[in-house]
Amino acid sequence: MFGYIQPFKPMLRICEYDTYKAVYCGLCKQLSRSYGPFARLTLSYDFTFLALLQMAIGEVPPVFKRQNCLYNPLKKRPCCLDCQSLHFSASAAMLLLYYKLLDNIADERYPQKAGYLLALPFVRRAWKKARAQLPKMDEEIGRQMKKQASLEQNNCSSSDAASEPIAVCLSVLFRELSNEEGQRRVLERLGYLMGRWIYLADALDDLQEDRIKGRYNPFISGMKNGRDMIGLKEQAIFSLNLTAGEIAKTFELLTLNRYQDILSNIIYLGLKASVSRILAEDGKKANERVKEIHA
C-alpha cells in the first residue's frame, strides 16, 4: 500500500504512541524474518494499521518486549513479538507489493523502469512465499489488479470505478481479520472503504505529476471542460472526505477488545491529517516549479 493510513501523533498519548511504534517495529522484524532483509524496505503505516486492527479484535492480546533495533542498535525499544497478526500483515504486504511493482513496470519509462525491473526477481520470490500462505487471497488480488490495469488502459473517467479493484482487494484482506461472521461483514465494508480512500489519496498526491507527465489519473480523465487544477483538487478532496465519513461510521460498528483510542485517532484525525499533508507538499512543489521558471 501507500503509507497514508497513519496516526495523528500530536493527539496520541505517550503510551499509545509507544504501543503503535512497537507494532510498527514488530512488523518490520516480521517482514525480515519471513521474507528477507530487503522486505523491511516495504514497511508501511498501512500494514501497521492492518496488524493493529487484527490485534484489537482478537481475544488474546499481543506480547511486547524491549529489543534492539537494526537502525538504532544501541538503544532497546518496545517491540511487538511474533504473532499471527504480524504474519498476516507481512504476507499481505508482499502480495500487494508484487502487483504494485508490476503496475509500476507497466506505467513507468526508463530509467525509473530499470530500477523496478531489477527489484522484480527479489519481490517475485517473496510473492511466491506469501502466495503459498494466502493462495485464495492472491488469486483475488491478481484478478482485481487485471481489472485495474484494464480500467487505466481504457482511460476510465470515473474515480468510483477506478478505485473499485483496490477497494475489493482490501475488503478481502480485512474480512480475514476475524472469524466471527458479524465482525467479518463490518470489516469487509471497512476494508472496501479504506481501499477506495487510499486509491483516491494516491490519485490526489500524484495529480500534478500525472498531469505533467501525461499519466493516467481518474480525476484528470474525468475532468470536465474548463476545470482547472483547483477544481480537480476540490473534487478529489470532496470524494476523500465523503469516503472518510463512511469509514468512521463503519468503524463504529466494530467490537474492539483493545487499542480503541489509537485506532480512533487514525480514523478520525489521521486520515484528515494525511490529506492536509498531501496538499501542503503539493503547494511546496508548486512553489519550487515557479522558482525554477523565474530563475
C-alpha positions as CSV (number, residue, x, y, z in Angstrom):
1,M,0.0,0.0,0.0
2,F,1.0,3.7,0.1
3,G,1.6,4.8,3.7
4,Y,-1.4,7.2,4.0
5,I,-3.1,5.4,7.0
6,Q,-1.2,6.7,9.9
7,P,-1.9,8.2,13.3
8,F,-2.0,11.9,14.1
9,K,0.9,12.0,16.6
10,P,0.2,15.3,18.4
11,M,-3.1,13.9,19.7
12,L,-1.7,10.5,20.9
13,R,-0.7,9.9,24.5
14,I,2.9,8.7,25.0
15,C,1.8,5.2,26.0
16,E,-0.4,5.0,22.9
17,Y,2.3,6.2,20.6
18,D,4.8,3.7,22.2
19,T,2.3,0.9,21.5
20,Y,1.9,2.0,17.9
21,K,5.6,2.2,17.4
22,A,6.0,-1.3,19.0
23,V,3.6,-2.8,16.4
24,Y,5.4,-0.9,13.6
25,C,8.8,-2.3,14.8
26,G,7.3,-5.8,15.3
27,L,6.1,-5.8,11.7
28,C,9.5,-4.6,10.4
29,K,11.1,-7.6,12.1
30,Q,8.4,-9.9,10.9
31,L,9.0,-8.8,7.3
32,S,12.7,-9.6,7.7
33,R,12.1,-13.0,9.3
34,S,9.6,-14.1,6.8
35,Y,10.8,-12.6,3.5
36,G,14.4,-11.4,4.0
37,P,16.1,-8.2,4.9
38,F,15.0,-6.3,1.8
39,A,11.4,-6.7,2.8
40,R,12.0,-4.2,5.6
41,L,12.1,-1.5,2.9
42,T,8.4,-2.2,2.2
43,L,7.3,-1.4,5.7
44,S,4.4,1.0,5.7
45,Y,1.9,2.6,8.1
46,D,-1.0,1.0,6.1
47,F,0.0,-2.6,7.1
48,T,0.8,-1.5,10.6
49,F,-2.8,-0.4,10.8
50,L,-3.9,-3.8,9.4
51,A,-1.9,-5.6,12.1
52,L,-3.1,-3.3,14.9
53,L,-6.7,-3.7,13.9
54,Q,-6.5,-7.5,14.0
55,M,-4.8,-7.3,17.4
56,A,-7.6,-5.0,18.6
57,I,-10.3,-7.5,17.5
58,G,-8.5,-10.7,18.7
59,E,-9.2,-12.3,22.1
60,V,-5.5,-12.8,23.0
61,P,-3.5,-9.6,23.5
62,P,-0.1,-9.4,21.8
63,V,3.1,-9.6,23.8
64,F,5.6,-6.7,23.9
65,K,9.3,-6.7,24.9
66,R,12.1,-4.2,24.8
67,Q,14.5,-5.2,22.0
68,N,17.3,-3.8,19.9
69,C,16.5,-2.2,16.6
70,L,18.6,-2.7,13.4
71,Y,18.5,1.0,12.8
72,N,19.2,2.0,16.4
73,P,21.2,-0.9,17.9
74,L,22.5,0.9,21.0
75,K,19.0,1.6,22.4
76,K,16.3,-1.0,23.2
77,R,12.8,-0.1,22.2
78,P,9.4,-1.7,22.9
79,C,8.6,-4.3,20.2
80,C,5.6,-6.5,19.5
81,L,6.7,-10.1,19.5
82,D,6.0,-12.7,16.8
83,C,2.2,-13.3,16.4
84,Q,-0.4,-14.3,13.8
85,S,-1.4,-10.6,13.2
86,L,2.2,-9.7,12.2
87,H,2.5,-12.8,10.0
88,F,-0.8,-12.0,8.2
89,S,0.1,-8.3,7.6
90,A,3.6,-9.2,6.4
91,S,2.2,-11.8,3.9
92,A,-0.5,-9.4,2.7
93,A,2.1,-6.7,2.2
94,M,4.2,-8.9,-0.1
95,L,1.2,-9.9,-2.2
96,L,0.2,-6.2,-2.8
97,L,3.8,-5.2,-3.3
98,Y,4.3,-7.7,-6.2
99,Y,1.2,-6.4,-8.1
100,K,2.1,-2.8,-7.4
101,L,5.6,-3.4,-8.8
102,L,4.1,-5.0,-12.0
103,D,1.9,-1.9,-12.3
104,N,4.9,0.4,-11.9
105,I,6.8,-1.5,-14.6
106,A,3.9,-1.2,-17.0
107,D,3.4,2.6,-16.3
108,E,7.0,4.0,-15.9
109,R,9.6,4.7,-18.5
110,Y,13.3,4.4,-18.3
111,P,15.4,5.0,-16.2
112,Q,12.8,4.5,-13.4
113,K,11.5,1.4,-15.0
114,A,15.0,-0.2,-14.9
115,G,15.0,0.0,-11.1
116,Y,11.7,-1.7,-10.8
117,L,12.9,-4.5,-13.2
118,L,16.0,-5.0,-11.0
119,A,13.8,-5.4,-7.9
120,L,11.3,-7.8,-9.6
121,P,13.2,-11.1,-9.0
122,F,13.5,-10.4,-5.3
123,V,9.9,-9.3,-5.0
124,R,8.7,-12.3,-7.0
125,R,10.5,-14.7,-4.7
126,A,8.8,-13.1,-1.7
127,W,5.4,-13.1,-3.5
128,K,5.6,-16.8,-4.2
129,K,6.2,-17.5,-0.5
130,A,3.3,-15.2,0.5
131,R,1.1,-16.8,-2.1
132,A,1.7,-20.2,-0.5
133,Q,0.4,-18.7,2.8
134,L,-2.6,-17.0,1.3
135,P,-3.5,-18.6,-2.1
136,K,-7.1,-17.6,-2.3
137,M,-6.3,-14.1,-1.4
138,D,-3.6,-13.9,-4.0
139,E,-5.9,-15.2,-6.7
140,E,-8.5,-12.5,-5.9
141,I,-5.9,-9.7,-5.7
142,G,-4.4,-10.8,-9.1
143,R,-7.9,-10.8,-10.6
144,Q,-8.6,-7.3,-9.3
145,M,-5.3,-5.9,-10.5
146,K,-6.0,-7.1,-14.0
147,K,-9.3,-5.1,-13.8
148,Q,-7.3,-2.1,-12.6
149,A,-4.9,-2.3,-15.5
150,S,-7.8,-2.6,-18.0
151,L,-9.6,0.4,-16.5
152,E,-6.5,2.5,-16.6
153,Q,-5.6,1.5,-20.2
154,N,-9.2,2.5,-21.2
155,N,-8.7,5.8,-19.5
156,C,-11.6,5.3,-17.1
157,S,-13.2,8.7,-16.3
158,S,-15.0,7.5,-13.1
159,S,-13.0,7.7,-9.9
160,D,-15.6,5.4,-8.3
161,A,-15.0,2.7,-10.9
162,A,-11.2,3.2,-11.0
163,S,-11.0,2.7,-7.2
164,E,-13.1,-0.4,-7.2
165,P,-10.3,-3.0,-7.7
166,I,-8.1,-1.9,-4.9
167,A,-11.2,-1.4,-2.7
168,V,-12.2,-5.1,-3.3
169,C,-8.6,-6.2,-2.6
170,L,-8.7,-4.6,0.8
171,S,-12.2,-5.8,1.6
172,V,-10.9,-9.4,1.1
173,L,-7.9,-8.7,3.3
174,F,-9.9,-7.1,6.1
175,R,-12.6,-9.8,6.1
176,E,-9.9,-12.3,7.1
177,L,-9.1,-10.4,10.3
178,S,-11.8,-12.1,12.3
179,N,-13.6,-15.5,12.4
180,E,-16.9,-14.0,13.7
181,E,-19.3,-13.5,10.9
182,G,-20.8,-10.2,12.2
183,Q,-17.4,-8.7,12.5
184,R,-16.3,-10.1,9.2
185,R,-19.2,-8.2,7.4
186,V,-18.2,-4.9,9.0
187,L,-14.5,-5.5,8.3
188,E,-15.3,-6.3,4.7
189,R,-17.1,-2.9,4.3
190,L,-14.3,-1.1,6.2
191,G,-11.7,-2.6,4.0
192,Y,-13.6,-1.6,0.9
193,L,-13.8,2.0,2.0
194,M,-10.2,2.1,3.1
195,G,-9.1,0.8,-0.2
196,R,-11.2,3.4,-2.0
197,W,-9.8,6.2,0.3
198,I,-6.2,5.1,-0.3
199,Y,-6.6,5.0,-4.1
200,L,-8.2,8.5,-4.1
201,A,-5.5,9.8,-1.8
202,D,-2.8,8.5,-4.0
203,A,-4.5,10.0,-7.1
204,L,-4.6,13.4,-5.3
205,D,-1.0,13.0,-4.3
206,D,0.1,12.3,-7.9
207,L,-2.3,14.8,-9.6
208,Q,0.3,17.4,-10.6
209,E,2.9,14.9,-11.6
210,D,0.4,12.8,-13.6
211,R,-0.8,15.8,-15.4
212,I,2.7,17.0,-16.4
213,K,3.8,13.5,-17.5
214,G,0.6,12.6,-19.2
215,R,0.0,9.6,-17.0
216,Y,-3.4,8.2,-16.1
217,N,-5.3,9.7,-13.2
218,P,-9.0,9.2,-12.6
219,F,-9.6,12.9,-11.7
220,I,-7.8,14.1,-14.8
221,S,-9.6,11.6,-17.0
222,G,-13.0,12.7,-15.6
223,M,-12.1,16.4,-15.9
224,K,-14.9,18.5,-17.3
225,N,-14.2,21.1,-19.9
226,G,-12.8,24.3,-18.4
227,R,-12.0,22.7,-15.0
228,D,-8.6,23.8,-13.7
229,M,-6.3,22.2,-11.2
230,I,-8.0,23.9,-8.3
231,G,-11.3,22.4,-9.4
232,L,-9.7,18.9,-9.7
233,K,-8.3,19.1,-6.2
234,E,-11.7,20.2,-4.8
235,Q,-13.3,17.2,-6.5
236,A,-10.7,14.9,-5.0
237,I,-11.0,16.4,-1.5
238,F,-14.8,16.1,-1.6
239,S,-14.6,12.4,-2.6
240,L,-11.9,11.7,0.1
241,N,-14.0,13.5,2.8
242,L,-17.1,11.7,1.8
243,T,-15.3,8.3,2.0
244,A,-13.7,9.2,5.3
245,G,-17.1,9.9,6.8
246,E,-18.3,6.4,5.7
247,I,-15.1,4.9,7.1
248,A,-15.9,6.5,10.5
249,K,-19.5,5.2,10.5
250,T,-18.4,1.7,9.7
251,F,-15.5,1.7,12.2
252,E,-18.1,2.5,15.0
253,L,-19.8,-0.8,14.3
254,L,-16.8,-2.9,15.2
255,T,-16.3,-4.6,18.6
256,L,-12.8,-3.9,19.8
257,N,-11.1,-5.5,22.8
258,R,-8.2,-3.0,22.9
259,Y,-6.5,-0.1,21.2
260,Q,-9.7,1.8,20.7
261,D,-8.0,5.2,21.3
262,I,-5.2,4.5,18.8
263,L,-7.4,3.3,16.1
264,S,-9.9,6.2,16.6
265,N,-7.0,8.6,16.3
266,I,-6.1,7.1,12.9
267,I,-9.7,7.1,11.7
268,Y,-10.9,10.5,12.9
269,L,-7.7,12.5,12.8
270,G,-5.0,10.6,10.9
271,L,-6.9,10.4,7.6
272,K,-7.7,14.1,7.6
273,A,-4.0,14.9,8.5
274,S,-2.8,12.8,5.6
275,V,-4.9,14.9,3.1
276,S,-3.6,18.1,4.6
277,R,-0.1,16.8,4.3
278,I,-0.6,15.9,0.6
279,L,-1.9,19.4,-0.1
280,A,0.9,21.1,1.8
281,E,3.6,19.1,0.0
282,D,1.9,19.8,-3.3
283,G,2.0,23.5,-2.5
284,K,5.7,23.3,-1.8
285,K,6.3,21.5,-5.1
286,A,4.3,24.2,-7.0
287,N,6.4,27.0,-5.4
288,E,9.6,25.2,-6.4
289,R,8.4,25.0,-10.0
290,V,7.6,28.7,-10.0
291,K,11.1,29.5,-8.8
292,E,12.6,27.3,-11.5
293,I,10.7,29.1,-14.2
294,H,11.8,32.5,-13.0
295,A,15.3,31.5,-12.2
